[in-house]
Amino acid sequence: MATFLNGVNALPSWGPEIDDKVQQYVNDIGYLVRGTDAWCYRSERYWGEKGKEVGTTRIATLFLEQNKQGLLTKEELEAAMVPYS
């Protein structure tokens, strides 16, 4: 989000008429991304019935196809992690 907002703040000016159109376009992109983020926690597609909890805490139990118990080895967990920046 910070990268997006920094990019928006760094946009040059092309004059009032074009600036208004660019601003509307950038707003629409932001709404699309934010809406998609909200949807993935409200639908049951990704997190099942725990979507609201995962969306609030950003903590999820990872399940492997062969291991439905929700238990991972240290190596499996490290391989599944995405760096947060």
BELVEN-V725023 format. One record per residue. N is the residue number from 1. RES is the residue in one small letter. PHI is phi in whole degrees, -180 to 180 (none if undefined). OMEGA is omega as a letter, one per 40 degrees, with the letter a starting at -180 (NA if undefined). BURIAL is 1 if it has 16 or more other C-alpha atoms within 10 Angstrom, else 0. Layout:
n->{N	N}
res->{RES	RES}
phi->{PHI	PHI}
omega->{OMEGA	OMEGA}
burial->{BURIAL	BURIAL}
This chain:
n->{1	2	3	4	5	6	7	8	9	10	11	12	13	14	15	16	17	18	19	20	21	22	23	24	25	26	27	28	29	30	31	32	33	34	35	36	37	38	39	40	41	42	43	44	45	46	47	48	49	50	51	52	53	54	55	56	57	58	59	60	61	62	63	64	65	66	67	68	69	70	71	72	73	74	75	76	77	78	79	80	81	82	83	84	85}
res->{m	a	t	f	l	n	g	v	n	a	l	p	s	w	g	p	e	i	d	d	k	v	q	q	y	v	n	d	i	g	y	l	v	r	g	t	d	a	w	c	y	r	s	e	r	y	w	g	e	k	g	k	e	v	g	t	t	r	i	a	t	l	f	l	e	q	n	k	q	g	l	l	t	k	e	e	l	e	a	a	m	v	p	y	s}
phi->{none	-63	-63	-61	-66	-63	-65	-62	-67	-91	-63	-77	-102	-115	105	-56	-66	-72	-58	-63	-69	-64	-61	-64	-63	-64	-60	-62	-63	-61	-65	-63	-65	-65	-65	-64	-61	-64	-61	-66	-94	-88	-82	-97	-61	-101	-119	61	-78	-97	-56	-63	-63	-64	-64	-79	-92	60	-118	-135	-87	-93	-118	-93	-55	-85	-133	-82	-86	83	-106	-124	-77	-57	-65	-65	-65	-62	-68	-88	-78	-110	-59	-99	-131}
omega->{i	i	i	a	i	i	i	a	a	i	i	i	i	a	a	a	a	i	i	i	i	i	i	i	i	i	a	i	i	i	i	a	a	i	i	i	a	a	a	i	a	i	i	a	a	a	i	a	a	a	a	i	i	i	a	a	a	i	a	i	a	i	i	a	a	a	a	a	a	a	i	i	i	a	i	i	i	i	a	a	i	a	i	i	NA}
burial->{0	0	0	0	0	0	0	0	0	0	0	0	0	0	0	0	0	0	0	0	0	1	0	0	0	0	0	0	0	0	0	0	0	0	0	0	0	0	0	1	1	1	0	0	0	0	1	0	0	0	1	1	0	1	1	0	0	0	0	0	0	1	0	0	0	0	0	0	0	0	0	0	0	0	0	0	0	0	0	0	0	0	0	0	0}
